[in-house]
Amino acid sequence: MIKINTNALSIPEDMVLIPEGPFLMGSTKEDIERLLDLDRNIEVERLENEMPQREVFLSAYFIDKYPVTNAQYKKFIESGGYTQKPLWSDAGWQYILDSEPLESNDLDAIFKGEPDCPVVNVSWYEAEAFAKWAGKRLPTEAEWEKAARGIDGRIYPWGNEFDKTRLNCAENKIEKSTPVTKYPQGQSVYGCFDMAGNVWEWTADWYDSQYYRHAPNKDPQGPNVAEENPYFGRPEEVGISIYELKPSPTSKALSGCKVLRGGSWNGSGVVHIRCTNRDYDEPTYKNDTIGFRCARSIGQS
């Protein structure tokens, strides 16, 4: 195996280098028990997808220092990103043909939004196309988690104690996204901002609640196919805690979901915004709590 000299690498603008090596991924049984003590509303079934904790080795990679902003995404739109078929997967292009975002007001909020706030109301397919346009890709779930928590299994990017002054979450009652540079005190050990709170972030992986039990211990890429019907109803439909298994009568079964990580401005910091928290939704879904950041493999052009 050829070892890359990361000291000689040129780090792309507004990205950070995550060096190769192992880190602790997932939660221990003791972590989950402590969480249940803090929030009696949580159904333990919704936390088992974080177990077991294991050591995972990742090759070196780059990841964005910040979530993608309105200003950055606006450049993608203005460059004709929505009309360049090579940027889109087959499923993504079909999504564009079906939804016709350029013919609706779907993108207006991006132009009217604060330039340095994270872009939201973008589907997984749109995040995937932006990443390709930018010469990047979406991070794997494992890459996202290592960039957020470092190698030592910490609960939050800054350590093991919740501190609402370090992030945008429900406890602060801001009730909307904030500029991506607002919380330098909440950055990870690698210098990534907003990996806790502000907006959920799409990752590359399909969602499977059992994946941690059989995933490879080196550079896991996520399952080949998504778990079917992992949950009935979206998080915002099930009450105060997204872990309450009480879907509304009108909820439909989710299917073929992508992994979301990081929590958002409307989630409880103690529960929803831990580095290990795994959520998911269908790749066509979008709302004002979901954004993304990009990654790049070493040597990717």
SEGU-204225 format. One record per atom (N, C-alpha, C): residue in one letter; y, x, z negated. Coordinates in steps of 0.1 Angstrom, whole numbers, padded with zeros to 4 digits, always signed. Atoms other than C-alpha are relative to their C-alpha. Layout:
AYXZ/...
//
This chain:
M-0012+0008+0000/M+0000+0000+0000/M+0012+0009+0000/I-0012-0007-0001/I+0034+0013+0010/I+0010-0005-0011/K-0009+0003+0011/K+0058+0014-0020/K+0015+0001+0006/I-0013+0000-0005/I+0094+0005-0011/I+0010+0006-0010/N-0010-0007+0008/N+0122+0027-0025/N+0012-0010-0001/T-0011+0010+0001/T+0145-0001-0038/T+0013+0006-0004/N-0013-0007+0004/N+0171+0024-0050/N+0008+0003+0013/A-0007-0003-0013/A+0179+0031-0013/A+0004-0013+0008/L-0002+0012-0008/L+0182-0006-0003/L+0015-0004-0001/S-0013+0006+0000/S+0215-0021+0007/S-0001-0015-0004/I+0001+0014+0004/I+0219-0054-0012/I+0010-0009+0007/P-0009+0009-0008/P+0233-0082+0009/P+0011-0006-0009/E-0011+0006+0008/E+0266-0098-0002/E-0004-0012-0008/D+0003+0011+0009/D+0263-0122-0031/D-0014-0003-0002/M+0014+0001+0003/M+0226-0115-0035/M-0003+0010-0011/V+0004-0011+0009/V+0208-0096-0062/V-0014+0004+0003/L+0013-0005-0002/L+0177-0075-0060/L-0009-0003-0012/I+0010+0002+0011/I+0147-0086-0081/I-0011+0010+0003/P+0010-0011-0003/P+0125-0055-0084/P-0014-0005-0001/E+0014+0004+0001/E+0088-0056-0079/E-0005+0002-0014/G+0006-0001+0013/G+0066-0060-0109/G-0004-0013-0006/P+0005+0012+0006/P+0050-0085-0133/P+0011-0007-0008/F-0008+0008+0010/F+0066-0113-0153/F-0008-0011-0005/L+0007+0011+0006/L+0055-0141-0175/L+0005-0013+0006/M-0003+0013-0007/M+0054-0174-0156/M-0007-0011-0007/G+0005+0012+0007/G+0049-0208-0172/G+0002+0000-0014/S-0002+0002+0014/S+0047-0221-0207/S-0014+0001-0008/T+0012-0001+0009/T+0022-0215-0236/T-0001-0014-0006/K+0003+0012+0008/K+0006-0243-0256/K+0010-0001-0011/E-0010+0000+0012/E+0029-0233-0285/E+0014-0004+0005/D-0013+0004-0005/D+0060-0236-0263/D+0001-0015+0002/I+0000+0015-0002/I+0050-0272-0254/I+0000-0007-0013/E+0000+0007+0013/E+0043-0281-0290/E+0014+0001-0007/R-0013-0001+0006/R+0077-0268-0301/R+0010-0010+0007/L-0008+0009-0008/L+0093-0289-0273/L-0003-0014-0005/L+0003+0013+0005/L+0075-0320-0285/L+0006-0003-0013/D-0007+0002+0013/D+0089-0315-0319/D+0014-0003+0001/L-0014+0002-0002/L+0124-0315-0305/L+0003-0013+0007/D-0002+0013-0007/D+0120-0346-0283/D-0012-0008+0000/R+0011+0009+0002/R+0096-0373-0293/R-0002-0009+0012/N+0001+0009-0012/N+0103-0392-0260/N-0009+0006+0011/I+0007-0007-0011/I+0084-0366-0239/I-0015-0004-0001/E+0014+0002-0002/E+0050-0375-0226/E-0006+0014+0003/V+0006-0013-0002/V+0028-0344-0229/V-0006+0002+0014/E+0006-0001-0014/E+0012-0352-0195/E+0010+0006+0010/R-0010-0005-0009/R+0045-0343-0179/R+0003+0015-0002/L-0002-0014+0003/L+0045-0308-0194/L-0012+0009+0003/E+0012-0008-0002/E+0010-0298-0187/E+0001+0008+0014/N-0001-0007-0013/N+0021-0287-0152/N+0006+0013-0001/E-0006-0013+0003/E+0038-0257-0168/E-0011+0010-0005/M+0011-0009+0006/M+0005-0243-0182/M-0011+0003+0010/P-0002-0010+0011/P-0011-0219-0186/P+0011+0010+0003/Q-0009-0012-0003/Q+0014-0191-0190/Q-0009+0012+0004/R+0008-0011-0005/R+0002-0161-0171/R+0009+0011+0006/E-0007-0011-0006/E+0013-0127-0158/E-0001-0001+0015/V+0000+0000-0014/V+0023-0128-0122/V+0008+0012+0006/F-0007-0012-0006/F+0032-0098-0100/F+0007-0005+0013/L-0007+0004-0012/L+0059-0103-0074/L+0005+0013+0007/S-0006-0010-0008/S+0069-0079-0046/S+0015-0001-0002/A-0014+0000+0001/A+0106-0070-0046/A+0006-0010+0010/Y-0007+0009-0009/Y+0130-0095-0030/Y+0015-0002-0004/F-0014+0003+0003/F+0166-0106-0028/F+0001-0015-0003/I-0003+0014+0002/I+0179-0139-0041/I+0015-0002-0002/D-0014+0002+0001/D+0213-0155-0040/D+0005+0000-0014/K-0006-0001+0014/K+0236-0148-0070/K+0004-0014-0004/Y-0005+0013+0003/Y+0249-0184-0068/Y-0007-0011+0009/P+0004+0011-0009/P+0238-0218-0054/P+0009+0000+0012/V-0008+0001-0012/V+0249-0224-0019/V+0012-0010-0002/T-0012+0008+0003/T+0285-0239-0020/T+0003-0009+0012/N-0006+0009-0010/N+0303-0266-0001/N+0006+0008+0012/A-0007-0008-0010/A+0323-0239+0017/A-0010+0007+0009/Q+0010-0007-0008/Q+0292-0220+0028/Q-0007-0010+0009/Y+0008+0010-0008/Y+0274-0252+0040/Y+0009-0006+0011/K-0009+0004-0010/K+0305-0263+0058/K+0000+0009+0013/K+0001-0009-0011/K+0303-0232+0080/K-0013-0003+0008/F+0013+0003-0007/F+0267-0241+0089/F+0002-0013+0008/I-0002+0012-0008/I+0278-0276+0100/I+0009+0003+0012/E-0010-0002-0010/E+0308-0263+0119/E-0005+0010+0011/S+0006-0009-0010/S+0287-0237+0137/S-0010-0007+0009/G+0010+0007-0008/G+0265-0264+0152/G-0014+0000-0006/G+0014+0000+0006/G+0236-0261+0127/G-0008-0012+0002/Y+0007+0012-0001/Y+0227-0297+0131/Y-0004-0003+0014/T+0003+0002-0014/T+0224-0294+0169/T-0009+0011+0005/Q+0008-0012-0005/Q+0204-0261+0171/Q-0015-0002-0005/K+0014+0003+0003/K+0167-0272+0172/K-0008+0012-0005/P+0008-0012+0005/P+0153-0236+0167/P+0002+0002-0015/L-0001-0002+0015/L+0167-0237+0131/L-0008-0009-0008/W+0007+0010+0007/W+0146-0266+0122/W-0015+0000+0002/S+0015+0002-0001/S+0109-0271+0115/S-0002-0013+0008/D+0002+0013-0008/D+0093-0299+0136/D+0003-0012-0009/A-0003+0011+0009/A+0094-0322+0106/A+0014-0001-0003/G-0015+0000+0003/G+0130-0312+0098/G+0008-0006+0012/W-0007+0005-0012/W+0141-0319+0134/W-0003-0015+0002/Q+0002+0014+0000/Q+0124-0353+0133/Q+0008-0007-0010/Y-0008+0006+0010/Y+0142-0360+0101/Y+0014-0002+0005/I-0013+0000-0005/I+0175-0352+0118/I+0001-0011+0011/L+0000+0011-0011/L+0166-0375+0148/L+0000-0014-0007/D+0002+0013+0006/D+0157-0403+0124/D+0013-0004-0008/S-0011+0003+0009/S+0187-0400+0100/S+0013+0002+0006/E-0012-0002-0007/E+0214-0389+0124/E+0012+0003-0009/P-0011-0002+0009/P+0236-0373+0098/P+0014+0002+0006/L-0013-0002-0007/L+0263-0363+0123/L+0007-0014+0004/E-0005+0013-0004/E+0267-0400+0132/E+0003-0009-0011/S-0003+0008+0012/S+0271-0412+0097/S+0010+0007-0009/N-0010-0006+0009/N+0293-0403+0067/N-0008+0009-0010/D+0009-0007+0010/D+0264-0383+0050/D+0007+0014-0003/L-0005-0013+0002/L+0283-0350+0054/L+0014+0000-0004/D-0014+0001+0003/D+0318-0362+0046/D+0003+0007-0014/A-0003-0005+0014/A+0315-0353+0009/A+0000+0015+0000/I+0001-0014+0000/I+0307-0317+0018/I+0014+0006+0004/F-0014-0004-0005/F+0341-0314+0037/F+0010-0003-0010/K-0010+0004+0010/K+0359-0332+0009/K-0002+0006-0013/G+0003-0005+0013/G+0342-0315-0020/G+0007+0013-0003/E-0005-0012+0004/E+0354-0286-0040/E-0007+0012+0007/P+0007-0010-0007/P+0347-0255-0019/P-0009+0009-0008/D+0009-0008+0008/D+0332-0235-0047/D-0010-0007-0009/C+0011+0007+0007/C+0310-0262-0061/C-0012+0000+0008/P+0012+0000-0008/P+0274-0263-0051/P-0001-0012+0009/V+0003+0011-0010/V+0265-0283-0020/V-0011-0009-0006/V+0010+0010+0004/V+0246-0315-0029/V-0002-0010+0011/N+0004+0010-0010/N+0231-0345-0011/N-0005+0007+0013/V+0007-0006-0012/V+0211-0322+0012/V-0015-0001-0003/S+0015+0000+0001/S+0174-0327+0018/S-0006+0014+0000/W+0007-0013-0001/W+0148-0300+0016/W+0001+0005+0014/Y-0001-0005-0014/Y+0148-0299+0054/Y+0013+0006+0004/E-0013-0005-0002/E+0185-0293+0055/E+0002+0014-0007/A-0001-0013+0007/A+0182-0265+0029/A-0008+0010+0008/E+0008-0009-0008/E+0154-0249+0050/E+0007+0005+0012/A-0007-0004-0013/A+0175-0250+0082/A+0012+0009-0003/F-0012-0009+0004/F+0206-0235+0064/F-0005+0014-0003/A+0005-0013+0004/A+0185-0207+0050/A-0004+0008+0013/K+0003-0007-0012/K+0172-0198+0085/K+0012+0004+0007/W-0013-0003-0006/W+0207-0200+0099/W+0007+0012-0006/A-0006-0011+0008/A+0218-0176+0072/A-0008+0013+0000/G+0009-0012+0000/G+0190-0151+0079/G-0008+0001-0012/K+0007-0001+0013/K+0173-0160+0047/K-0012-0010+0000/R+0011+0010+0002/R+0146-0184+0034/R+0002-0007-0014/L+0000+0006+0014/L+0141-0207+0004/L-0010+0009-0009/P+0009-0007+0008/P+0126-0189-0026/P-0012-0007-0004/T+0012+0006+0006/T+0091-0195-0038/T+0003-0004-0014/E-0002+0005+0014/E+0087-0213-0071/E-0001+0012-0009/A+0001-0011+0008/A+0076-0180-0086/A+0012+0009+0000/E-0012-0009-0002/E+0105-0160-0072/E+0012-0007-0007/W-0011+0007+0007/W+0129-0187-0085/W-0001+0003-0015/E+0002-0001+0014/E+0114-0185-0120/E+0002+0014-0005/K-0002-0014+0005/K+0114-0147-0123/K+0015+0003+0000/A-0015-0003+0000/A+0151-0145-0112/A+0007-0007-0011/A-0007+0008+0010/A+0159-0172-0138/A-0003+0006-0014/R+0004-0003+0013/R+0140-0158-0168/R-0003+0015-0003/G+0004-0014+0003/G+0133-0121-0163/G-0014+0001-0002/I+0015-0003+0001/I+0100-0106-0173/I-0006-0004-0013/D+0005+0001+0014/D+0098-0115-0210/D-0003-0015-0005/G+0004+0014+0004/G+0090-0153-0209/G+0010-0008-0008/R-0011+0007+0008/R+0124-0164-0223/R+0001-0015+0005/I-0001+0015-0002/I+0131-0202-0224/I+0012-0003+0009/Y-0012+0002-0008/Y+0166-0200-0209/Y+0004+0013+0006/P-0004-0013-0006/P+0182-0174-0186/P+0006+0010-0010/W-0007-0009+0010/W+0202-0160-0216/W-0009+0003-0012/G+0008-0003+0012/G+0174-0161-0242/G-0008-0012-0004/N+0009+0011+0004/N+0154-0186-0263/N+0007-0011-0008/E-0007+0011+0007/E+0181-0207-0280/E+0009-0007+0010/F-0009+0008-0008/F+0198-0236-0263/F+0014+0002-0004/D-0014-0002+0003/D+0236-0231-0261/D+0008-0007+0011/K-0007+0008-0010/K+0256-0258-0243/K+0012+0006+0006/T-0012-0006-0005/T+0286-0235-0238/T-0004+0009+0012/R+0004-0009-0010/R+0265-0215-0213/R-0004-0007+0013/L+0004+0007-0012/L+0258-0242-0187/L+0006-0014+0001/N-0004+0014-0003/N+0267-0276-0172/N-0012-0009-0001/C+0011+0009+0002/C+0244-0302-0187/C+0005-0012-0007/A-0005+0013+0005/A+0245-0337-0201/A+0007+0001-0014/E-0007-0001+0013/E+0255-0325-0236/E+0015+0003+0001/N-0015-0003-0002/N+0289-0314-0222/N+0008-0011+0006/K-0006+0012-0005/K+0296-0348-0207/K+0010+0002+0012/I-0008-0002-0012/I+0312-0333-0175/I-0003-0010+0011/E+0004+0010-0009/E+0292-0357-0154/E+0002+0002+0015/K-0001-0004-0015/K+0296-0338-0121/K-0003+0015+0000/S+0002-0015-0002/S+0289-0304-0107/S+0012+0008-0002/T-0011-0009+0003/T+0311-0275-0115/T+0000+0013+0009/P+0000-0012-0009/P+0322-0243-0096/P-0012+0010-0005/V+0011-0008+0003/V+0293-0219-0094/V+0002+0013-0008/T-0004-0012+0009/T+0312-0191-0112/T+0005-0004-0014/K-0006+0005+0013/K+0322-0212-0142/K-0007+0005-0012/Y+0007-0004+0012/Y+0295-0200-0165/Y-0007+0014+0001/P+0006-0014+0000/P+0291-0162-0164/P-0009+0003-0012/Q+0008-0002+0013/Q+0278-0164-0200/Q-0014-0006+0001/G+0013+0006-0002/G+0248-0183-0187/G-0009+0007+0010/Q+0008-0006-0011/Q+0236-0159-0160/Q-0012+0007-0006/S+0012-0006+0004/S+0202-0144-0160/S+0001+0015-0002/V-0001-0015+0002/V+0193-0108-0168/V+0002+0007+0013/Y-0002-0006-0013/Y+0194-0101-0130/Y+0014-0003+0005/G-0013+0003-0005/G+0229-0116-0127/G+0001-0012+0009/C-0001+0013-0007/C+0221-0150-0112/C+0006-0011-0008/F-0007+0010+0007/F+0244-0178-0121/F-0006-0014+0003/D+0004+0014-0002/D+0236-0215-0126/D-0015-0002+0002/M+0014+0002-0001/M+0199-0211-0128/M-0005-0010-0011/A+0002+0011+0010/A+0202-0235-0158/A+0011-0010+0002/G-0010+0010-0002/G+0220-0267-0151/G+0008+0000+0013/N-0009+0002-0012/N+0247-0277-0126/N-0007-0009+0010/V+0007+0008-0009/V+0223-0288-0099/V-0015+0005+0001/W+0014-0003-0003/W+0185-0289-0093/W+0000+0009+0013/E+0001-0008-0012/E+0174-0264-0066/E-0013-0001+0006/W+0012+0001-0008/W+0149-0269-0039/W-0007+0014+0001/T+0007-0012-0002/T+0122-0242-0036/T-0009-0002+0012/A+0008+0001-0012/A+0098-0234-0007/A-0013-0008-0002/D+0014+0004+0002/D+0066-0246-0024/D-0002-0015+0000/W+0005+0014+0002/W+0048-0279-0021/W-0004-0001-0015/Y+0003+0003+0014/Y+0042-0295-0055/Y-0014-0004-0002/D+0013+0004+0005/D+0009-0296-0072/D+0000+0003-0015/S-0001-0001+0015/S+0007-0303-0110/S-0010+0010-0005/Q+0010-0009+0005/Q-0024-0281-0113/Q+0001+0014+0006/Y-0001-0013-0008/Y-0012-0251-0092/Y-0001+0012-0009/Y-0001-0012+0009/Y-0006-0228-0122/Y-0014+0004-0005/R+0013-0003+0005/R-0043-0231-0131/R-0009+0008+0009/H+0008-0007-0010/H-0056-0216-0099/H+0008+0009+0010/A-0008-0008-0009/A-0027-0198-0082/A-0003+0015-0001/P+0002-0015+0001/P-0030-0161-0073/P+0009+0006-0009/N-0008-0007+0009/N-0016-0136-0097/N+0010+0010+0007/K-0009-0009-0007/K+0002-0117-0070/K+0007-0009+0012/D-0008+0006-0010/D+0030-0132-0048/D-0005-0014+0004/P+0005+0014-0003/P+0019-0169-0051/P+0010-0007+0010/Q-0009+0006-0010/Q+0033-0189-0021/Q+0000-0015-0002/G+0001+0014+0002/G+0025-0224-0035/G-0012-0005+0007/P+0012+0006-0007/P-0004-0247-0024/P+0002-0002+0015/N-0001+0003-0015/N-0011-0253+0013/N+0004-0014+0002/V-0004+0014-0001/V-0007-0290+0008/V+0005-0005-0014/A-0005+0006+0013/A+0011-0311-0018/A-0010-0009-0006/E+0008+0010+0007/E-0006-0331-0044/E+0005-0014+0004/E-0003+0014-0005/E-0007-0368-0033/E+0004-0008-0013/N-0004+0010+0010/N+0011-0393-0055/N+0000+0006-0014/P+0000-0006+0014/P+0019-0370-0085/P+0006-0009-0010/Y-0008+0008+0010/Y+0041-0396-0101/Y+0006-0012+0007/F-0007+0012-0005/F+0055-0431-0096/F+0014-0001-0004/G-0014+0001+0003/G+0093-0433-0094/G+0007+0013-0001/R-0009-0012+0001/R+0121-0408-0093/R+0005+0002-0014/P-0005-0003+0014/P+0135-0391-0124/P+0011-0010-0004/E-0011+0008+0005/E+0167-0412-0124/E-0004-0015-0002/E+0005+0014+0001/E+0146-0444-0123/E-0007-0003-0013/V+0009+0002+0012/V+0127-0439-0156/V+0007+0002-0013/G-0006+0000+0013/G+0153-0439-0183/G+0006+0013-0004/I-0007-0012+0005/I+0169-0413-0205/I-0007+0013+0002/S+0008-0011-0001/S+0141-0389-0205/S-0008-0001+0013/I+0007+0001-0012/I+0126-0380-0171/I-0015+0001-0003/Y+0014-0002+0004/Y+0093-0375-0190/Y-0006-0013-0004/E+0005+0013+0004/E+0089-0412-0199/E-0008-0005+0012/L+0008+0005-0011/L+0060-0425-0178/L+0001-0015+0001/K-0003+0014-0001/K+0076-0459-0173/K+0008-0003+0013/P-0007+0003-0013/P+0084-0465-0136/P+0004-0014+0001/S-0005+0014-0002/S+0104-0495-0126/S-0010-0007+0009/P+0009+0007-0009/P+0086-0523-0108/P+0002+0002+0015/T-0004-0002-0014/T+0104-0514-0076/T-0003+0014+0005/S+0002-0014-0003/S+0094-0477-0077/S-0012+0001+0010/K+0011-0003-0009/K+0073-0464-0049/K-0007+0013-0003/A+0007-0013+0003/A+0047-0436-0052/A+0006+0011+0008/L-0004-0011-0007/L+0061-0403-0043/L-0012+0008+0006/S+0011-0006-0007/S+0040-0383-0019/S+0005+0012+0008/G-0004-0012-0007/G+0041-0348-0003/G+0013+0006-0004/C-0013-0005+0006/C+0068-0334-0026/C+0001+0015+0000/K-0004-0014+0002/K+0086-0301-0028/K+0004+0003-0014/V-0003-0003+0014/V+0092-0283-0061/V+0016+0001-0001/L-0014-0001+0004/L+0127-0286-0077/L+0000+0008-0013/R-0001-0008+0012/R+0138-0261-0104/R+0014+0000-0005/G-0013-0004+0005/G+0167-0255-0128/G+0007-0011-0007/G-0008+0010+0007/G+0179-0289-0140/G+0014-0002+0005/S-0013+0003-0005/S+0213-0304-0134/S+0010-0005-0010/W-0011+0004+0009/W+0246-0317-0149/W-0004-0012-0008/N+0003+0013+0008/N+0230-0350-0160/N-0013+0001-0008/G+0013-0002+0007/G+0199-0335-0177/G+0003+0006-0014/S-0001-0006+0014/S+0194-0326-0214/S-0004+0014+0001/G+0003-0014-0001/G+0196-0289-0218/G-0013+0004-0008/V+0012-0003+0008/V+0169-0288-0245/V-0013-0002+0008/V+0013+0004-0006/V+0143-0305-0223/V-0001+0004+0015/H+0001-0001-0015/H+0151-0305-0186/H+0004+0013+0006/I-0006-0011-0006/I+0168-0272-0181/I-0006+0013-0004/R+0007-0012+0004/R+0143-0247-0194/R-0004+0007+0013/C+0004-0008-0012/C+0133-0219-0169/C-0014-0004+0005/T+0014+0004-0004/T+0097-0233-0168/T-0001-0014+0005/N+0001+0014-0004/N+0106-0269-0161/N-0002-0002+0015/R+0003+0002-0014/R+0090-0281-0129/R+0002-0015+0003/D-0002+0013-0005/D+0102-0312-0110/D-0003+0000+0015/Y+0004+0001-0014/Y+0097-0324-0075/Y+0005-0013+0006/D-0003+0012-0008/D+0107-0349-0048/D-0004+0002+0015/E+0004-0001-0014/E+0100-0357-0012/E+0011+0008+0008/P-0009-0009-0007/P+0116-0333+0013/P+0011-0008+0008/T-0011+0008-0006/T+0137-0362+0028/T+0010-0005-0010/Y-0009+0006+0010/Y+0153-0371-0005/Y+0012+0009-0002/K-0012-0007+0003/K+0188-0362-0014/K+0008-0008-0010/N-0010+0007+0009/N+0213-0370-0042/N+0010+0010-0005/D-0011-0009+0004/D+0243-0356-0060/D-0004+0009-0012/T+0004-0009+0010/T+0222-0336-0085/T-0009+0011+0006/I+0009-0010-0006/I+0202-0315-0060/I+0007+0009+0010/G-0005-0010-0010/G+0213-0283-0042/G-0011+0010+0002/F+0010-0010-0002/F+0196-0250-0035/F+0007+0014+0001/R-0004-0014-0003/R+0199-0212-0032/R-0010+0006+0009/C+0009-0007-0010/C+0183-0188-0007/C-0005+0013-0006/A+0006-0013+0003/A+0162-0157-0009/A-0002+0007+0013/R+0002-0008-0012/R+0154-0129+0015/R-0011+0010-0004/S+0010-0011+0002/S+0123-0107+0018/S+0006+0013+0003/I-0004-0013-0003/I+0128-0070+0018/I-0004+0003+0015/G+0002-0003-0014/G+0131-0060+0055/G+0001-0013+0009/Q-0003+0012-0008/Q+0138-0096+0066/Q+0013+0001+0007/S-0012-0001-0007/S+0164-0097+0093/S+0005-0014+0004/
//
